[in-house]
Amino acid sequence: MDSIRRRLLLASLGVLAVFLGATAVALDRAYRDSAEGALRARLKTDIFALLSVAELRPEGLELPVDLPESRLEIPGSGRYAAVSDADGKVLWSSPSLLGLNLPFVRGLAPGRESWSRVQVDGEQLLAYSYGIGWEVQGAPARQFTFSVAARLDELAAEIGQFETTLMLWLGGAAALLLLTQMLILHWGLRPLREVAADLKVIERGERDDLGGRYPRELAPLTDGLNTLLRHERAQLLRQRNALADLAHSIKTPLAVLRNAAADAPPTQRQQLTAAIDSIDASLAYQARRAAASGRTTLTTPVAVGPTATRIMASLDKVYAEKGVSAELDDPRRNVFAGDEGDLYELLGCLLDNAYKWCEHRVVLSVASSATQGLILTVDDDGPGVPPPAREAVLERGSRADRRVAGQGIGLAVVRDIATAYGGRLEIDDAPRLGGARISVYLPGG
């Protein structure tokens, strides 16, 4: 998972789901127990109400026509009652029991009670039976069992209504809590967004470091990034200054050696000149190679087109006698994600090589893709590079034709810069111009 925000939201959603689910289960269970307890209490009340209106006469037990619970008078109302004697014989049944035969518990001893669930005609009922002993003056004590029952569909409907209301309230609470969590996350992650925005500002070259006010938790990160930025810039500056100092310090000794070689006997002059040229070429190669900074942190992207145009304008003057016709094909205005000096060095070596070897035409094509990154392709109409010599011309000091002036380090420098950026260089035949095609692939362009 690649998003902190998504992780926290999913974690919050999971916690909310578990917490609210457990709350819903607990509340539903509590309400069910409470609703059933209330129904049991009502059934007990009905028993005592029947006892309060019942009369025991010598000829038997009598209950009035007008009962305390009106539903007992309506057939099929869902509330039923009956009275049986010690032998289990039904002495009285409520009008609501008309046509029904409920299996009430009978023959209970005085003070005993019984709860049961019975099913009649597809309906489930909760039944309550209570045994009593009744004494009449001058007669032996008699035992009766009073029974009442209530349909459970009313209880189920009540519980269902409660569950619907509960789900609506808990769902609303969950949505409100999740929205609140999103707002908290948006506010809490704002410093990270600010750091990301400041990094983009640095990438555009508008600032040199992270100078915002960040929370204490981010201070080690931002301080580390600032230290890294300063270290990279200082290191690159030290390298380039050291190379400049080295080139300046060696320039005079090489000039002295060249003068000495000019005064040497003819047999030694050629050897000395070749040795001095080799030293000069090696120093130039190493200086240009070390000056390439390679992929660095938070570098400002450089537009390829303007840099290439400036280089072509300079080379047009250098090779004015050849009358080179150079073209730039960069319709998408691609950028180079690296140091501007590296891009200038890379394009300079590529184009200088093409100008040097072409007959009259040079074409620089700039493209990019998601898979290959930035692609720089230089075609010329020169003699090309034979396949057996393509690897050799990439070696320092190697030239395909000694008659052409140069030190033989251009393509070697290009390859080293491309390698420093994790890219590669390829040599092929130019399909349209017939000469050489030099292609440089730079990831992340």
Phi, psi and omega in degrees: 000126191255016182225124176295319180300315181294320178300312182293322179295317179295320178296317178296319179297319178296316179296317179297318181298315180293313183295310181291327176297314178296322177297317179297317180297315181296315180294319180296317179296317180297319181291320177301313180297319181293318181294318179291324176298321179294320178295319178297320179295321179294321179295321176297320178298319178298321178300311182292329177293320178294320178298326183290336182254352181283148178227135178257117179246165180303329181275354177142184182273134180235141174232144184290164177290319178275108185269156181297326179257112186298330182292340177291346182267350185254122180299134178068022183285342182100356176236123188228156179209152178204157177230132179233159180268187183296335180272359180090005179281132180285119180267331181205146175219148182289152177304334180292343180275007183304121178084001181243151178231095182271135180280067179292151173287135183233167175069031179283142176291154180305133180086350178273149178225161182213134174246140179204158174250124181238158181231126181225126179053041177079001179254138178261135183231152172258120184248144179228130179234142184221128181267139179226157173244132186234125179250138176238136184303127179086004181223152179293157180294142179242151180249138178225154173239115176268131182230140173225156179214150179225142179290138184274352180293331176295318178296318180297319178296320179295318179293320179298319178296320177296317181297320177298313178297320180297316181296321178297315181292316180293323176297317177296319178296320179296316179297318179295317179294320179293319177297318177298319178296320178297318178295320178296317179296318179300318179288319183291328181269002181302319177302324178294320177295324178294320177297316179298318179295320178294325177296322178294324176297319178295321179298325179281357178081014182272350180208155183262341182206177178273103186251010181283172176263114185243158178297162182301325182295332181265352182303315178301323180292309183293321177296320178296319178295317178297319178297318179297317179298314180296321180296316181295316180295317180294321180294316179296319179295319178297319180298313183291323177294320179296321179293320178297317179296321180295315180298319180293322183288333182269342184301314182293313178300324179293322178296321178296319179295322178295319178296320179294324179293326179294331180270354183284160177302154183304325183292328180267337184300317182295318179295316180296318180297317179296320180293319179294319178297322179295318177297315181299316180294320180295317178297317180297318180296312182295323179296315181289326178291315182290333180289340178289116185283337182074186182292121180240168183283133172056048176277149180280126178300141183246131177291130183286317186305305181300320179297314179297322180297317179297317180295317179297322179297320178292317181291330176300325178285320182295319182253038183299327182295331181280340181061049183288135174258106183255139180236147176241122179247096182220068186294333185265003180051059184292159180237157179252121181274076182188193182285138181297324178295323177295317179297318180296318179294317183295309180294323180299315180292318180298309184290323178297320177297317180293317178299321184293323187260347184286167171272302180214344188234142175220133179233124174255119178250134180239125180219171178207153176212162182292331184268324186254351180077215181277133182237118176252123182233125178243120177250145174221168181256029180277199183286347181079181180238116179299146181308318181296337184262359188291324178284326183292324184289349178273353178277146180300132176081002181266133178229140180292330182219117182290346181283343178267131184293149177149171181257354178072033181241354186302302182291331176296320177294319179300315180297319181294321178295315179299318179295323179298332179264009180078019181253199181207164178237137178230144178244132181212185176269138177286118186294327183265318185272341176087353180266225181261149172239121176251119181244134179239127181249121182238112181299147175080013180284000000 
